[in-house]
C-alpha cells in the first residue's frame, strides 16, 4: 500500500501536541510586531484537500501587519506563506487479523458495583474549590493535600515511613485531638498555607496508635496544599436505587473497556508503526520553525499512518483506532 499523502492536518496534530504552534492572528498588534514573520500558523482543517490531492500544504511562516479600522482600532492582519511537501507512505498489513494483540477482558465485579453504589449513597458533601482565600487556609476550609512522612531520627532517619504517603487527600480543617491530624490542622492553619505551598514539620504518633507499625514513631512530614475549598452539601439522587446501581455498573464497564482498549491500541500502534514506512524526517526537516525530537517524529508518523488508513477505508480519522481493533486478532485474558 504505497501512497503519497498530504500532511497539512497531520503536521498540525503532531506539532500542536508539542506546543509548537504559532500565535493566533487575533493577538494584539504589539505581540504581532514582536513575533513578526517568525510566528507560525497551523490553522489548516482536515478538509484541506486531503482526499482531493496527493500534495501537502505545510505552513512555514506568517507575515503579520496592522490595519486600522474605521473606528480607529488596530487589528492584526496575517498572511500565511505556504510551501508544498510530500510524504511517501507504505502501510504494513493491518486487516484480516494481520496484527495480533492481547488485553485483559473488560469486566466489572458485583463487589466493585456495590462499593461504588455505597460510596454514592453515603456521600453527603462534595469539594468545591476556592480560588482566592485572602489569608490562606483556615478553620472551616477543606484542603486537598499531598504528604509524606520520613523517620525523624534513629537508624532509618530520612527514609520513608510506610503508610504515610498520600496524594489528593481531603482534610477538613477543624479543631481535633487525634494525631497526626491534630498537628496537620495546626500547622496548615498556623500560617494560613496557600495553594501549592509546602511545609515540613515533625510529629510523634501516639503510643497507642491504631496502626501498630506507626505507634510511637517520630516522623518528619512534608505537606503540600494543592487546593483549598469548602464542603458543599449535595442533593440526594431521587431515583430508585436499582436504577442508580445499573448506571454505576455501566459507568464502571465503560472505564474497564477503555483500559482494555488502551492496551490493544498500544500494541496495534507498535505493530503498524514497525511495519509501515513514511518519510516524515524529510518533511520535518523542511519545517524550519519547529524542532522535532524523536517522540514528536513518531507522533507525526503515527498521524500520517492513521490518515492513510482513514483514506483507504473511507472512515473518519477519529474512527481509525476502533477500526484497527476490529481488524486485529485479539486475545482476551481473564
PyMOL commands that set and color helices and strands:
alter all, ss='L'
color gray80, all
select helices_A, chain A and resi 8-16+29-38+110-122+181-190+212-214+241-275+280-286+294-313+317-327
alter helices_A, ss='H'
color red, helices_A
select strands_A, chain A and resi 2-5+56-68+74-85+87-90+100-104+125-129+142-151+160-172+198-204+218-233+277-278+329-333
alter strands_A, ss='S'
color yellow, strands_A
deselect
rebuild
show_as cartoon
